[in-house]
């Protein structure tokens, strides 16, 4: 239940004209762009943007993984807003084949709309906000959201040409941020199956795993499933009628068939399986760092100091207003959750809860 309303704001009248319907019908899997939109974006890229992005070096990309509803968005924004950070924006995710074109239009025409995410979670978003690369992930790794299990991938299986497509897209993303940003930052709460292939493609990558108490996560996943599917029905999405927004762990289909997506037993097991999947791969990751969401809330300065040190980045300066604004949001909650089933969740998740000192 929201305790504070976040007003939807349009930067100018043409932003409202172009994006009011899209923002009201927002979803993390975007509707395909129209022929006219593709034509305009393609023309912008041909006429106004050069190919200098091809010389950009992808240095120590940072990948943030953690279950949905585990503080991944907060952590993503904090790292992405570093002076050297470059990231997928909401605009890019909507048109993954025209990364530079949409950013050129957004910045040069001063297009923007801001407001609350449809999750009703007090998180404000806009066209330039850091976004999960959902549409790009489908393009890069051919991951299908309709599939309940994602087979392990390897760089060899992807092939040299396809890997170059991935790298070129990341170079394009970095190029839209100007000359200073050199570090690609990416958060995707369902990338658990793809950590090893990312390590193979980017040998110097940094991996950050954020974990949150399952008593909150198991409940919040059910809310995520409910809100996601309600939004699909509300907007009559052209590609999807339903979705399971949970990590594609090996036993996902089994838990769904046995308990259903709106059952705490199901989401508790998904919490276990997701963390175990990350831990199984962590020995193959050269640079792996794990934090608890709760520690970020109680000791934000210490956690972020250590995290930036791990990323080989200086701590953001006091002049970095975007970072300072985001840092002040830590611990602020403007909605109320009614969580339940703590004893049940604890019984299922007890070994890992003990490992993370939740019990």
Secondary structure, 3 states (H helix, E strand, C coil): CECCCCCCEECCHHHHHHHHHHHHCCCCCCCCCCHHHHHHHHHHHHHHCCCHHHHCCCCCCEEEECCCCCCHHHHHHHHHCCCCEEECEHHHHHCCCCHHHHHHHHHHCCCCEEEECCCCCCCEEECCCECCCHHHHHHHHCCCCCCCCCCCCCHHHHCHHHHHHHHHHHHHHHHCCCCCCCEEEEECCCCHHHHHHHHHHCCCCEEEEEECCHHHHHHHHHHHHHHHHHHHHHHCCCCCCCCCCCCCCCCHHHHHHHHCCCCHHHHHHHHHHHHHHHHHHHCCCCCEEEEEHHHHHHCHHHHHHHHHHHCCCCCCCCCCHHHHHHHHCCCCCCECCCCCCHHHHHHHHHHHHHHCCCC
